[in-house]
Amino acid sequence: AGMSWEDARAFAEWLGRKEGKPYRLPTEAEWEYVARAGSDDPEAQAIGQLDRANAWGVKNMIAGAREWCLDWFGEYSAEKQVDPVGPETGNVRVVRGGSLDSDERNNPKIDFWRPQSRLAIAPSFGPHAARARRSGPSDEPHPGLIGVWFRNTDFTNPAQVDRLARLHTSWSNDPRGGGRWSGRWRGKLEAPFTGAVTLTAETEGGLAFDVDGRRVIDSAANPPSLSATLRMVQGRRYPVVLSFDRSRGTSFRIFWQWEGHAKELIPPSSVTWGAEEEKVARSEAPAEDRPGFHAIGFRVVLGPTPTTKPTLSDPLYVQQGVRQSTEFVTIAPDPNKPYYRKRHLLPMPLENSPPEAIDAACFHPSFRNHQHSPGLEVLPNGDLLLVIYTSYREYETGVSLIATRLRFGEEEWDRPDRFLDFVGVNDHAPLIWHNGGVTRIFWGNPQLAVGGFPFQWTGSRDNGATWDPIRFPEFVGPIGSHSRQPINTAFRAPNGTIYVSSDGSGGESVLWASDDDTATWRDTGGRSAGRHSSFTMLKDGRILALGGKNTHIDEFMPQAVSKDGGKTYEVSKTPFPRQGSNQRPTLIRLRSGRLLFAADFVFHNNGSQPKGINQLGSYVAVSDDEGETWRFKKLIGIQLHENPERAETMRGPTLGYAVARQGPNGMIHLITTMNNPCLHFEFNEAWILDTVTGERPDVELMQSRAKTIADVLRFEEKYPNGRVRIAGSGGIADDGRFLLHGVQTWHYENGRKQREADYRLGRKIGTENFWAPDGRLLWSCEYREDGTSTWRRYWPGGKLKAESSWKNFKADGMARLWDAAGTLLAERRFVSGRLAPHTAAKE
């Protein structure tokens, strides 16, 4: 186990050359055929029985290591095949023989211990050579404490070496152990004063804190001991041990004070660990779960590869018809006049819809009712690209990434499409970042049981039309405590270092850094002062991290500023209210040089607000002085939390998980989740700076102001062979925006037409058609003058598969499904995105 698909294939080829025989990896069909052993009886298949042969005498097919197969992963063909070999191309290879994800938080449960169960992951998933050389303890002091994370609450069953960034944190959203674990960390505490120093603790959990061998805080004592006064000598570093039982609560904070100095949180710079503490931690914990050392192995077969022709997959719409020209991308409304626009980001269904509604609208079976933790970027061609996970529950194995575009010059987002999926693995928290001609998507696998990396990524140099093979980071040096969940910001320092934000452990975040343009990566060492922190680089080279969630200072959001590239942070209070569950703020630098920040006024968990804050809802704030002072503007058109009980607690709207980006034309884009549906706002700096406030109705906020287009211009892009790839037209409307206007066509490289649609002022009119490379009609949509539309999808044989009626990005009217023979299977009615009571004539 612990070998990539690429290395497994290379071994089979090497063995074949050595022995002169046709060794190779088994195809997926061959693997399942042998695993079934001619029976559907689990006993005959020896499921989960190590070293016991199945009915055909083959051992460990569904026990022990998982196994690579030869095929790219793809949907099964609708037609019968003999010796299938999978699709022609893909980005993940098939894995069989068990589960990859930890299932402690999976809901619904999926049984992967069956011969027919499918898994898939990127073929490069495996260890880097550099990671095989484990470095010993370092003499250099590191910020925070180091210790051991235990799977049990009584400090037994050690799981891994763990690092604690500071003496105040919250684990309320930590996915590890289902909330029942314990930890013990060691280090040194540098005394701030010579004389009496009083330590005080606030905790919801089982906290114990020892200083110089003496237990000074013990919340489990009877009565609890939460304060102690010590005689200390300034500058002396005292050994400390901190223990925490997560089953008793989620957070703790330790303060100190002395004569002439008010009570304050012990600053992160006052605690460090070194070689001595690391040696103890490593002696208590088992060998670390090193990235790439996973549970996937392989077996070889002897025989020629089947000559069956690979299948062709239908094209993903989100990657089709992507313009490469940047000719019009700087066109925008007058930057001196306020502009503010609201759109629905995703259709209903999908958003907040039961499975039967998603099925009735004929979305892909992998689409689910909860879309969250989005990534957003404005691409060089002006398109907005959204990648977001779709799930029933956030940490179940079926979570995958879907994507959609708002194409430059169009009024409405595309319907979402499948995008990235490690099958049987939770794909989580995409972060999109464009820099230096490359658009990169980072995401994580928080539940991957063995061998997971802090993140993985893929890149595109053509506005997302094609993507590089998926890569896993090669880390140099130790990797500290973290959650495999990127946040929403990445940036490049003037010296070329790339920084990518990710959740840490508990109430903190981390920056991963690459000094050689992604060839290698390192843990910067420090941790910010909140989970889901949003980062940016200040003009003087410091790094600013604003809040996140699960931490606070007097009910206000903390900020963390690093002067040493993320190794250490100084923490202070901001003017922003604290954030909690279902909240993730966003911070970016605008083209004007200002900083922009967006978040909620209300703490989601209980509806509280800090003293002096009385507004409800959400806001943007801008700073002209690198975050020293902020100017607030309340956002309008924001919607309530999708859960009515949580909406009542918050007493007003929420951004949920937000991402902000700014386009080359100066327009600012802000997206939200946890609404019904997710939302997209587009505005300019003039709107933020305008003193006019007050809500406006959706009918006004969502209405285009464009009435006419003066000069319509034709555009065309071609393939290298000279054939037309994209042709269309558009112009500058009377509201200052560039909008598509007229017929737009896409073609495949073989000359076949791929898509045709007609536009009027950026909106589709008439009939839109989308064809496969072989000429099959995949889907069509008929748009009417009253704003309604009918979406139709087709079977490979040409018969109608599904038909649904829509208005304002919501299913509205009848939806019907047919089988490939043309028999009506189901008929359901939608009302404004919701299923009406069941009236199906046939099921």
Secondary structure, DSSP 4 states (H G I P E B T S, - for coil): ----HHHHHHHHHHHHHHHTS-EEPPPHHHHHHHHHTT---HHHHTTT-TT-B-TTS-B-TTSSSEEEEEEEP-PPPSS--SS---BS--SSEEEESS--B--TT-SS-----STT--EEE-TT-S--GGGGS-----SS-EESEEEEEESSTTS-SEEEEEEE-SSEEE-TT--GGGG--EEEEEEEEE-SSSEEEEEEEEESSEEEEEETTEEEEETTSSS-B-EEEEEE-TT-EEEEEEEEEGGG-SEEEEEEEETTEEEEEPPGGGEEE-HHHHHHHHHHSPSP--TT--SEE---EESPPP-PPPB-PPPPGGGSS-----TTTT--S-TTS--EEEEESS-BTTTT--HHHHHHTT--TT--SEEEEEEEEE-TTS-EEEEEEEESSTTSTT-EEEEEEE-TT-SSPPPPEEEE--TTS--EEEEEEEETTEEEEEEE-TTB-SS--S-EEEEESSTTSS-PPPB---B-S---S--S-EEEEEEE-TTS-EEEEEE-SSS-EEEEEESSTTSSBEE-S---SSBT-EEEE-TTS-EEEE--BS--BTTEEEEEEESSTTSS-EEEEEEEEP--TT-B-EEEE-TTS-EEEEEESS-TTT----TT----SEEEEEESSTTSS-EEEE-SS----SSHHHHHHHTS----B-EEEE-TTS-EEEE--SSSS-EEEEE-HHHHH--------HHHHTS-----EEEEEEEEEE-TTS-EEEEEEEEEETTS-EEE-EEEEEE-TTS-EEEEEEEETTEEEEEEEEE-TTS-EEEEEEE-TTSEEEEEEE-TTS-EEEEEEEETTEEEEEEEEE-TTS-EEEEEEEETTEEPSP--S--
